[in-house]
Amino acid sequence: MSRRPTSSTQRSIGTGNLGGILHPKSSARRLLSKTLMFLGLILVIGYTFRGSGTGGARVEESLVSIEGDFTCKSEVQRAIPFLKTAYGDSIHKVLHVGPDTCSVVSKLLKEEETEAWGVEPYDIEDADRNCKSLVHKGVVRVADIKFPLPYRAKSFSLVVISDAVDYLSPKYLNKTLPDLARVSSNGLVIFTGYPGNSRAKVPEVSKFGRPAKMRSSSWWRQFFVRTGLDENEAATKKFDQSATKSSYTPRCQIFHLKSYD
């Protein structure tokens, strides 16, 4: 039986260049590819304009908010009203110790009848004018907290620490926390991160010398016992009750300790 001849038209559609372009599946793939390229171009242009306009400000704000969730720098400021309830007159003479202490001290100084000082454990080369002014006035001191601070015993009614202890090894914690308890007369409040929180980013590691280590509440309580630091149950109860009434949920662990007798 002779094979039926194929017309020239059929051959061009089935095997020629024009046939490949007009094939339904090939056309769909090309159309999808062009559509994705077009959408990608729109996204790139939109991102560029956001970075140069008001959208850029929103991006910066969201980044600050995210970073704040990973540390306790801003948590102290949120907790000030509840600290006032828990400690009363003791909140009138406060020493804050930790990174970004200038912002915390500035916030405390706005509180009525409150004296505040700060200790910044790390360099402040990138600090703003307000922070450098506080350092110049002696309100904020830059000091290595691995060594005893130049304050007399019970110089402050309350000592508040945030983030700094997360960067200290047990070797230095054994010296630093008892020394901070020494300079307080009515208590020591520690803000520290929860285990599993994001560790310090590369710039922070180079600045602090080591990555942050988030420890569990049971680890801290065992450490307090070993170093002779007693938890302040009365202050803890008042703080928690006040926080609950205001629906305040701390994003950091908060420990209330007694000063040495």
Legacy VTK file of the C-alpha trace (Angstrom):
# vtk DataFile Version 3.0
C-alpha trace
ASCII
DATASET POLYDATA
POINTS 261 float
0.000 0.000 0.000
1.428 3.336 -0.929
1.868 5.962 1.839
-0.457 8.967 1.527
1.556 12.041 0.574
1.665 14.978 2.988
0.813 18.360 1.554
3.294 21.203 1.750
0.903 23.130 3.992
0.737 20.324 6.511
4.523 19.938 6.534
5.086 23.618 7.262
2.663 23.591 10.159
3.954 20.400 11.685
7.719 20.749 11.275
8.623 24.210 10.091
9.560 27.314 12.167
6.138 28.821 11.758
4.564 25.654 13.050
6.638 25.762 16.271
5.552 29.309 17.012
1.893 28.633 16.437
1.801 25.396 18.450
-0.706 25.937 21.327
1.591 24.645 24.116
4.587 26.615 22.859
2.537 29.804 22.636
1.250 29.379 26.188
4.766 28.899 27.575
6.096 31.963 25.768
3.146 34.063 26.933
3.642 32.937 30.546
7.362 33.735 30.381
6.738 37.249 29.056
4.037 37.847 31.656
6.376 36.857 34.514
9.144 39.085 33.151
6.718 42.007 32.959
5.493 41.485 36.531
9.071 41.228 37.777
9.944 44.525 36.106
6.955 46.208 37.774
8.031 44.903 41.207
11.588 46.189 40.765
10.381 49.641 39.723
7.908 49.782 42.604
10.587 48.806 45.155
12.933 51.490 43.821
10.324 54.215 44.197
9.389 53.053 47.708
12.989 53.363 48.840
13.184 56.966 47.605
9.785 58.196 48.819
7.517 57.960 51.823
7.363 54.210 51.407
11.023 54.071 52.360
10.188 55.555 55.743
7.624 52.804 56.310
10.225 50.181 55.478
12.639 51.675 57.998
9.951 51.767 60.670
9.104 48.111 60.121
12.760 47.147 60.350
13.135 49.008 63.643
10.051 47.258 64.945
11.408 43.855 63.961
14.784 44.515 65.543
13.072 45.664 68.705
11.392 42.270 69.042
14.800 40.574 69.151
16.204 42.620 72.029
15.059 44.206 75.288
16.256 47.736 74.497
12.756 49.118 74.041
11.102 46.781 76.552
12.445 48.745 79.515
10.721 51.888 78.276
7.424 50.021 77.860
7.736 48.643 81.389
8.430 51.937 83.196
4.803 52.484 84.364
4.716 48.991 85.875
8.121 49.421 87.489
6.799 52.591 89.141
3.876 50.617 90.546
6.115 47.821 91.796
8.856 49.972 93.336
7.190 53.278 94.199
9.740 55.761 95.541
12.588 53.460 94.540
12.090 54.417 90.897
13.227 57.978 91.679
16.944 57.182 91.583
17.707 54.701 88.832
20.817 53.364 87.136
20.252 51.731 83.762
22.941 49.417 82.379
22.946 48.171 78.808
23.247 48.992 75.111
21.398 52.124 74.013
21.220 53.328 77.608
20.979 56.949 76.434
17.451 56.435 75.096
16.340 54.701 78.297
17.885 57.386 80.511
16.273 60.124 78.393
12.904 58.432 78.855
13.380 58.089 82.622
14.417 61.728 82.992
11.039 62.739 81.569
9.313 61.004 84.470
8.338 63.331 87.305
10.826 63.482 90.220
13.086 60.850 88.680
16.875 60.906 88.693
18.510 58.616 86.148
22.027 57.590 85.162
23.291 55.096 82.639
26.199 52.811 81.908
26.896 51.995 78.265
29.005 48.792 78.095
30.082 49.323 74.489
31.531 52.086 72.333
29.337 55.028 71.325
31.155 56.201 68.201
27.860 56.211 66.282
25.865 57.838 69.096
23.689 60.858 68.370
24.225 64.359 69.755
21.882 63.827 72.703
23.746 60.715 73.821
27.150 62.378 73.555
25.768 65.286 75.571
24.651 62.913 78.348
28.115 61.359 78.378
29.758 64.791 78.496
27.579 65.777 81.472
28.462 62.564 83.302
24.878 61.295 83.266
25.898 58.335 81.104
29.193 56.566 81.619
30.929 54.296 79.092
32.425 51.428 81.101
33.289 47.759 80.787
30.849 46.016 83.122
33.129 42.985 83.364
34.954 44.979 86.034
33.619 46.666 89.219
31.833 49.948 88.571
33.207 53.100 90.249
30.133 53.625 92.442
29.800 53.345 96.190
27.575 50.686 97.716
23.862 51.511 97.526
24.455 54.557 95.307
21.155 53.953 93.498
17.770 52.878 94.737
17.119 50.688 91.687
19.423 49.199 89.052
17.882 48.106 85.740
19.817 45.950 83.265
18.769 45.138 79.706
20.512 42.987 77.067
23.990 43.400 78.549
23.936 40.118 80.488
23.067 38.200 77.311
26.569 38.943 76.027
28.421 37.895 79.187
29.797 34.430 79.850
29.119 32.833 83.275
32.688 33.720 84.240
31.915 37.427 84.091
28.293 37.134 85.199
29.597 35.794 88.513
31.278 39.163 89.064
29.031 41.613 87.233
25.614 40.872 88.731
26.805 40.836 92.356
28.566 44.158 91.710
25.386 45.678 90.275
23.447 44.381 93.281
26.074 46.040 95.481
25.370 49.535 94.109
21.578 49.219 94.519
19.680 49.736 97.744
16.164 48.539 96.898
16.471 46.118 94.036
17.848 44.895 90.756
15.709 44.343 87.637
17.047 42.233 84.779
15.587 42.217 81.252
16.917 39.326 79.193
15.904 37.594 75.980
13.954 34.365 75.710
15.728 31.259 74.384
15.090 30.899 70.670
15.026 34.637 70.002
17.145 35.835 67.083
20.825 36.091 67.889
22.847 39.227 67.287
23.540 40.114 63.681
27.098 40.256 62.313
27.691 43.978 63.148
26.474 43.377 66.718
28.722 40.360 67.163
31.769 42.399 66.155
30.706 45.212 68.488
29.950 43.049 71.530
32.756 40.559 70.942
30.474 37.510 71.124
26.956 36.522 70.025
24.101 36.891 72.484
23.192 33.787 74.459
19.564 33.568 75.516
19.161 31.496 78.681
16.060 29.888 80.141
14.329 31.101 83.301
15.395 27.924 85.121
19.038 28.588 84.202
18.810 32.114 85.591
17.155 31.024 88.813
19.840 28.436 89.441
22.434 31.102 88.747
20.805 33.503 91.239
20.938 30.818 93.920
24.615 30.087 93.253
25.542 33.778 93.481
23.454 34.495 96.584
20.915 36.730 94.818
17.361 36.384 96.135
14.344 37.028 93.946
12.095 39.849 95.096
8.731 38.095 95.255
6.837 41.149 96.508
8.044 43.349 93.639
7.412 40.564 91.121
3.820 40.202 92.315
3.106 43.944 92.141
4.699 44.209 88.694
2.756 41.241 87.298
-0.560 42.446 88.725
-0.091 45.923 87.261
0.977 44.500 83.886
-2.013 42.143 83.758
-4.481 44.975 84.415
-3.056 46.863 81.433
-2.852 43.755 79.231
0.888 44.210 79.001
2.777 41.109 77.886
6.583 41.436 78.151
8.553 40.304 75.125
11.549 39.640 77.351
12.140 37.762 80.571
12.041 40.077 83.593
13.616 39.141 86.910
13.257 41.160 90.114
16.092 40.635 92.601
16.771 41.944 96.074
19.786 44.060 96.913
22.401 42.804 99.322
21.778 43.670 102.982
LINES 1 262
261 0 1 2 3 4 5 6 7 8 9 10 11 12 13 14 15 16 17 18 19 20 21 22 23 24 25 26 27 28 29 30 31 32 33 34 35 36 37 38 39 40 41 42 43 44 45 46 47 48 49 50 51 52 53 54 55 56 57 58 59 60 61 62 63 64 65 66 67 68 69 70 71 72 73 74 75 76 77 78 79 80 81 82 83 84 85 86 87 88 89 90 91 92 93 94 95 96 97 98 99 100 101 102 103 104 105 106 107 108 109 110 111 112 113 114 115 116 117 118 119 120 121 122 123 124 125 126 127 128 129 130 131 132 133 134 135 136 137 138 139 140 141 142 143 144 145 146 147 148 149 150 151 152 153 154 155 156 157 158 159 160 161 162 163 164 165 166 167 168 169 170 171 172 173 174 175 176 177 178 179 180 181 182 183 184 185 186 187 188 189 190 191 192 193 194 195 196 197 198 199 200 201 202 203 204 205 206 207 208 209 210 211 212 213 214 215 216 217 218 219 220 221 222 223 224 225 226 227 228 229 230 231 232 233 234 235 236 237 238 239 240 241 242 243 244 245 246 247 248 249 250 251 252 253 254 255 256 257 258 259 260
